[in-house]
Every structure is written in structure tokens, then in C-alpha cells.
Amino acid sequence: MRPRDHDRHKLGTANWLRASVLGANDGIVSTSSLLLGLAAAHTSHATLLLSGTAALVAGAMSMAAGEYVSVYSQADTEAAALAQERAELREDYSGERRELTDIYIRRGIDAALARQVADQLMAHDALGSHARDELGISPSSRARPLQAAMASAASFSVGAALPLSVVAIAPARWLIAAIALASLVCLLFLGGWSAKVGGASVRVGALRVAFWSALAMAVTTAVGAAVGRL
């Protein structure tokens, strides 16, 4: 027999994983792209460190604020839907029970069994049953704005700290190559890890993240080099 853990799906981790991966990826790509563009324009070492630090702080705050507002809007939508469902249960309990029964019938359950399931689930938790099966809202998928904001800010900071650390320790002549290489290696790992946690292809996830990130860094480097010649 297969272990019970084999049947545990990855969807419960989707919310925090999305926020964390997005934050870390953005931290690495945006900060390394900025530093590569400045380095290609022959900016001084002190200016690179100052710019990278400013990018880390500003980016983390921006990610936190944006994620909080976005997820809070989702939470407001969920709360409004639950309030409407609660009112409908008070006003027409029988009609809501028929509606839940119809949902189960459309999913392939025999009509008699569907009525029995709807009766038992609504007797146990009427609002929870409708939230899950009618609205698609469950405790594991509920929007958590503060959690998402903190995850985004923390992961962005960790990601942005990587290229900034390279600037602090790498020799000037190898700076561009060191930033690009360190960032791409970490992005490959990040893409592969997030794909593995989500149950997707590790190779595809890693290459997808690395390709688009490399493109972003290459374009910014080219722009910085062009501006530096002016």
C-alpha cells in the first residue's frame, strides 16, 4: 500500500507559495536587473550599494502594500458572498437545501443520495457546506491579507539581498558576470523548488523562471550600457 501522504494534494499551499515565490523572484530579478544596468553604465561601487539597498527597502514595502490591498479585496469579496449566503439561509432554508442537492446531482451523485448528503451536511454546518460547494470557499483557501503581505515583503527582501551581497564582495571586473550568474543559479533553484512543492515539473518550472529572468536582466544591462556611452 502507498503511504497516506501520497494522497495529500498541494493545493493547500498555493496561497502562501504564490506570495513567497513571487516576492523572492521579484526581489532577485528587479534588484539584479537594476544593479546590472547601473554596473553596465560604469556606476561607482558606492552608488551600486546605495541603489541596491534602496531598491530592497522600497521593493519590499511595495510588494507588501500591493499584496495586502490585492488579497484584502479578495477577502472583502469572500466576506460579502458569505454574508449573502447567510441571509439566504435565513430566508429560504429549504430552497438552499435544494440548491445544494442540485449541485451534488450535477456532480454525478444519485438524486436520493444527494438529498441525504445535503441534509446531513447542512444539519452539521449549513453555511460551511454552501461556502465550500457553492462558492468554492474553504478554510485552506481563504484570503489572508496580512499573511500574504508579510510573506511577500520577507521573500522580496531575501531575494534582493542576494545580488546586493554579490556587489559587496565581488571584484569590480567580474561584477556583472557574478551578479548574473548568482542570480540565475538562485532563480533556477527557486523555480524548481516552487514547481516541486506545487507538484509540477521541476525542470519546466526552473527553466521558465530562469529564461524570463535572464531576458529581463539582459535588456536592462543593454539599456544601462547604451546610456553609459552617452
Number of C-alpha atoms within 10 A of each C-alpha: 3 6 6 7 7 7 8 8 11 12 13 14 13 15 17 19 18 15 23 22 20 16 30 26 24 22 29 29 28 24 30 33 26 21 30 31 26 25 23 21 19 15 15 11 15 11 13 21 16 12 16 24 17 13 22 24 14 14 22 28 19 16 26 25 18 16 23 20 16 15 20 18 14 16 16 12 13 18 14 12 15 18 13 11 20 17 13 15 17 10 11 10 15 13 12 20 19 15 15 23 23 17 17 20 16 11 10 10 15 13 14 10 13 21 19 12 16 23 17 13 17 17 11 11 11 20 19 19 20 25 19 13 13 14 14 12 18 15 10 11 15 15 23 15 20 16 16 27 28 22 25 33 28 20 24 32 26 18 28 29 21 18 28 23 13 18 25 14 10 14 11 13 8 10 21 21 12 19 25 21 14 15 27 23 12 18 25 20 19 21 22 23 19 20 17 16 16 18 12 14 15 20 15 13 19 23 17 15 19 24 13 12 23 18 13 15 24 16 14 21 23 15 16 22 18 13 14 15 9 6
